[in-house]
């Protein structure tokens, strides 16, 4: 019985999805844990960021910016999980949307690090941008 089921399943098609699925899982883990870290210590995160952006115009808008970024991180993570499920049926809408939102958040982080003159921190954001861009590339091609 199992052999009949496996005959009808195109295993190569599923193996071809593994890079996309792995990268979507990376996005889900990254942004859902980041979301959780922010909401579990909201006041500590705000204090840290106000200190990080001391002397810049960003310090005054930290709470609003943090709120918006936190919502975007939650959406990126949720859409990535939905995307993992939907990719099996060929629907890549939520997976692509997850990549777009993820890149938006990462570019906001990159700009913030540059404003704070934290060049080492800005460089480290690239480690996250590369797999998200690669996932986006795999999904649209």
N, C-alpha and C positions, 0 to 999 in steps of 0.2 A: 504494500500500500504506500509506504513512504517513497519507494522508488518511483511510483507513478506520479506522486506529487512533485518530486524533484525533477522528473522529466519535463514537466510543464513549466517549471520555474527557470527563467533565464538568469542563472547565477552571475554571469558576466555583467549583466545590467546592474545587479545589486552591488557587485564589487566595484563597478565604476562610480557608484555613489559614495563609496567610503571616504574619499578625500573631502567631499562636500559635507558629509555628515559629521566627520571629525572636526572640521573647522566650525561648523554650526554649534557643535557641542562646546568647543573652545569659547565661542562667543557667549553662549548661555552661561557657562561657568563663570567666566570673567565678569560679565555685567550683573548677573544675579547676586554673586558674592559681593561685588562692589556696592550694589544697592543695599544689601543686608548690612554691610559694614557701616554705611552712612546712616541708615535709620536706627541701628542699634546703639549708636553713640552720636546722635545728632548734634548735641551741644559741644561735644569734644571736637567733632569735625569742623563745626563753624569756628571754634576758637583757633584750631590749627590753621585753617585757611585764612582767617583774618590776620594771623601772625605772618603767614607765608606771603600775603599780599600787602603787608604793611608798607606804606609809602607809595602805593599805587592807587589809581582810581577804582580798582576792582574791590578794594577792601569794603567800601560802602555798599556794594551790591552782592556781597558773598551769600547772605541768606537766600535771596531770590534766585541767584545763579545756581546755588547748590540744590534748591528745590527743583528747578527745571532739569538740571543734569540727572538728578535722582530719578525723576519720572522717565526721562529718556533711557536711562540704564535699565529700568524695569521693562519698558517697552521692547528694547533691544533683546533682552533675555527671553521674554515671553514669546516674541515673534520668532526668535531662533528656535525655541522648542516646538512651536507650531510648524515652523519651516521644516524641522527634522521629520516630523510626522507627514507633512504634505509632500515632501520631495519624492517619497515612494510612489505617489500617484502622478508625478510629473508636474505638480503645481509648485512653482518656485516663488510665488508672489511674496509670502511672508518671510521666506529665507532672504530674498533680495532686500526687502524692506528692513529686515534686521541688520543687514550689512550697511545699508545707507544710514540708519540711525546710529549704528556703532561708529561709523566713520565720522559722523557729525559730532558725537561725544568726544571721540579721540582728537579731532581737530580743535574742539573747544579746549580740551586739556592742553594740547600743544601750544595754542595761543596763550593760555593762562601761564604756562611755564615760561614762555618767552617774555611775557609782561613782567613776571616776577624775577626775571633774569636768572632763572634756574635752568641753565643750559644743559646741565647733566640730566635733570629731570625731563627736559624737552627731548633729549636724545633717547631716553628710555621709553618714551611714548611710541617711538618708531617700532619697538619690539612688538607692540600690539597692533599697530597699523598694518604691518606687512601681512600677517595671516588673514586679516579682515579683507584687505584688498585682493589677496589671492582667492579667498572664498567668493568674493563678489565676481571676480573674473571667471571662476569655474561655473558659477550659477548663470551668468549671462551668455556663456559660449556653449 
